[in-house]
């Protein structure tokens, strides 16, 4: 496991993993604000082919509201990124660990919310398989 995210190979197709992680996040109260198809953008902007790779910007609205009220510039750290990609014939899912991301911000109130969000993200991560 990388120290700034939860990462694992999953036994589903790329498309299946994107769908599964989206549904798992939804069950934990998250919505997907953004979906960046990296392979599509690399083809469009650079003219190169790239493996399937998508970045999902997940948001838990009640928590986002709380942290923005506490510290307006926290938007620089939002949303919580989730990635799904193919590597060596396998599908990989990786989810950010907000507690690690918040270490650079010295604010105890944010740390507590990051712990709550990380638990929800971990639940979603664990249910994708």
Secondary structure, 3 states (H helix, E strand, C coil): CCCCEEEEEECCCHHHHHHHHHHHHHHCCCEEEEEEEHHHHHHHHHCCCCCCEEEEEEECHHHHHHHHHHCHHHHHHCCEEEEEEEECCEEEEEEECHHHHHHHCCCHHHHHHHHHHHHHHHHHHHHCC
